[in-house]
Amino acid sequence: MRALPLPAAIFDTKAPVWSDGLALSRLTRGSFSARVAARDSLWGQHATSNACLNEGLARSTLMIRIEVTLNADPTAISPVVEGIMEMARNMECAAGKEFEVETALREALANAIVHGCKNDPTKKVQCCVGCDDERGMLIIVRDPGVGFDPFAVPDPCNGENRYSNHGRGIYLINQLMDEVKFERNGTEIHMRKY
């Protein structure tokens, strides 16, 4: 089993190891909680029904799986993104594409907090990250909002929209990631980088 390099400032490095070699870490600190797992064998038998990566990577060989729940507080974005990106770099997920992944992740989390949760810190945003050799890195961000129609969002490159001080997040995500799709009426974004 590959060692799981966890950033000590964010995630607990004393992870229990299950009998099948799955390392798991769970931490609740401040405005977010995280569950991190990594192993070199098949994932699946330990996937829970509420895990947001079940449909995306449940039956593949995962290098890393991260589930983070954070309060809808903009100050929670940077520590979560930095922790996820440090682990992704250590596990060589999306190697050479870290800038694109980090920017898209920041934008998706910001959109979930501002638009989905209306900046209400009592609401929660869920972020799941999975990485495998065959299908790259999958990031899912889910919020408890009412959703939206992504096709109704104005194009920030057209007309007066170019001068707006907002409205570029979805555009950037689409430009930076290889696949982007919205689920659950727009309350969940799936982003993939190969």
matplotlib code that plots the C-alpha trace (Angstrom):
import matplotlib.pyplot as plt

x = [0.0, 1.2, 1.8, -0.8, 1.0, -1.4, -0.8, -0.5, -2.0, -5.3, -5.7, -5.0, -2.0, -2.8, -5.1, -6.5, -5.8, -8.7, -8.0, -8.0, -5.3, -7.5, -6.1, -8.7, -8.4, -11.2, -11.0, -13.5, -11.8, -13.2, -15.4, -14.9, -14.6, -12.7, -12.4, -9.5, -8.7, -6.1, -5.2, -3.9, -6.7, -10.3, -12.6, -16.2, -17.1, -16.6, -18.3, -21.4, -24.7, -24.2, -20.7, -20.8, -18.1, -20.1, -21.2, -18.1, -15.2, -16.6, -15.5, -12.1, -8.6, -8.4, -5.2, -7.0, -10.5, -11.3, -14.6, -14.9, -17.8, -17.4, -19.5, -20.7, -18.1, -15.7, -12.8, -13.1, -12.3, -8.5, -7.6, -9.7, -8.3, -4.8, -5.2, -6.8, -4.1, -1.2, -2.5, -3.2, 0.4, 1.8, -0.2, 0.6, -3.1, -3.5, 0.3, 1.1, -2.5, -2.6, -3.3, -6.4, -7.7, -7.1, -8.7, -11.8, -12.1, -11.9, -14.6, -16.9, -16.7, -17.2, -20.3, -21.7, -21.2, -22.3, -25.1, -26.2, -25.9, -26.5, -23.4, -25.3, -22.5, -25.0, -25.4, -22.9, -21.1, -19.8, -16.8, -15.6, -12.4, -11.3, -8.3, -7.5, -5.0, -7.6, -10.0, -8.0, -9.3, -13.0, -14.2, -17.8, -19.1, -22.6, -24.7, -28.1, -29.5, -32.5, -30.2, -30.1, -30.0, -26.4, -27.5, -29.2, -26.0, -24.9, -21.7, -19.1, -17.4, -20.4, -21.4, -21.9, -21.2, -17.5, -17.6, -19.5, -17.6, -19.0, -20.3, -17.1, -16.9, -18.7, -17.0, -13.6, -14.5, -15.6, -12.4, -10.1, -11.5, -11.8, -15.4, -18.0, -21.6, -24.3, -26.6, -29.4, -30.9, -27.6, -26.9, -24.0, -21.1, -19.0, -15.6, -13.0, -9.4, -7.4]
y = [0.0, 3.5, 5.8, 8.5, 11.9, 14.2, 17.8, 17.9, 21.3, 20.2, 16.5, 14.0, 11.9, 9.1, 7.3, 3.9, 1.2, -1.2, -4.9, -4.6, -2.0, 1.1, 4.1, 6.5, 9.8, 11.9, 15.3, 17.9, 21.2, 24.8, 25.2, 21.9, 18.2, 15.9, 12.2, 11.0, 7.6, 6.1, 2.6, 0.7, -1.9, -1.7, 0.6, -0.3, -2.5, 0.3, 3.0, 4.3, 5.2, 8.9, 9.2, 11.5, 9.5, 6.3, 6.8, 8.5, 6.3, 3.6, 0.7, 2.0, 1.8, 4.9, 6.6, 8.9, 9.7, 12.8, 13.9, 17.3, 19.0, 22.7, 25.5, 28.0, 30.4, 31.9, 31.7, 27.9, 27.7, 28.3, 25.8, 23.1, 23.7, 23.9, 20.6, 18.9, 20.2, 19.2, 15.6, 15.6, 16.8, 14.1, 11.4, 12.8, 13.3, 15.5, 16.1, 19.2, 20.4, 21.6, 25.2, 24.3, 22.0, 24.4, 27.3, 25.3, 23.9, 27.4, 28.7, 25.8, 26.1, 29.9, 29.4, 26.8, 29.1, 32.4, 31.1, 27.8, 28.6, 32.4, 32.9, 31.3, 29.7, 27.4, 25.6, 23.0, 22.4, 18.9, 18.4, 15.0, 14.3, 11.0, 10.2, 7.1, 6.3, 5.6, 8.4, 11.2, 13.4, 13.8, 16.6, 16.9, 20.0, 19.8, 22.5, 22.5, 25.4, 25.3, 25.0, 26.8, 26.4, 26.5, 27.3, 30.5, 32.0, 34.9, 34.4, 36.7, 37.2, 38.9, 42.5, 44.3, 41.1, 41.8, 44.7, 42.9, 42.3, 38.7, 35.9, 34.2, 31.2, 28.7, 30.0, 29.5, 26.0, 25.0, 26.4, 24.8, 21.3, 18.5, 17.6, 19.6, 18.6, 19.7, 17.3, 17.6, 20.7, 22.6, 22.0, 19.6, 20.1, 17.3, 18.3, 16.0, 16.5, 13.8]
z = [0.0, -0.9, 2.1, 2.4, 2.6, 4.5, 5.2, 9.0, 9.4, 7.9, 8.1, 10.9, 9.9, 12.4, 10.0, 11.0, 8.4, 7.7, 7.3, 3.5, 3.4, 3.1, 5.0, 6.3, 8.0, 9.4, 10.9, 12.0, 12.7, 12.5, 9.5, 7.7, 8.2, 5.9, 5.2, 3.2, 1.9, -0.4, -1.5, -4.5, -4.7, -5.9, -4.1, -3.8, -0.9, 1.5, -0.5, 1.4, -0.1, 0.7, -0.7, -3.7, -5.7, -5.8, -9.4, -10.6, -9.5, -7.2, -9.2, -10.4, -8.9, -6.8, -6.0, -3.6, -2.4, -0.4, 1.0, 2.6, 4.2, 4.9, 6.3, 3.7, 4.8, 2.1, 4.5, 4.5, 0.8, 0.9, 3.6, 1.9, -1.5, -0.3, 1.6, -1.4, -3.8, -1.5, -1.4, -5.2, -5.8, -3.5, -5.2, -8.6, -9.5, -12.6, -12.7, -14.6, -14.5, -10.9, -11.7, -13.8, -11.1, -8.2, -10.0, -11.0, -7.5, -6.0, -8.4, -7.8, -4.0, -4.2, -6.4, -4.0, -1.0, -2.6, -4.9, -3.4, 0.3, -0.1, 2.2, 5.1, 7.3, 8.9, 5.6, 4.4, 1.1, 0.2, -2.0, -3.1, -5.0, -6.6, -8.7, -10.7, -13.4, -16.1, -15.7, -14.1, -11.4, -10.6, -8.4, -7.3, -5.4, -4.0, -2.2, -0.6, -2.8, -5.1, -8.2, -11.5, -15.2, -16.3, -19.9, -18.6, -17.3, -19.5, -21.6, -19.9, -23.2, -24.9, -24.9, -21.6, -19.7, -20.3, -17.9, -15.2, -11.9, -11.6, -13.7, -14.9, -12.6, -14.7, -17.8, -16.2, -15.0, -18.5, -20.0, -17.5, -17.0, -19.6, -18.7, -16.8, -16.1, -13.7, -11.8, -9.3, -11.0, -10.8, -7.1, -8.0, -10.4, -11.7, -13.1, -14.6, -15.5, -17.4]

ax = plt.figure().add_subplot(projection="3d")
ax.plot(x, y, z, "-o")
ax.set_aspect("equal")
plt.show()
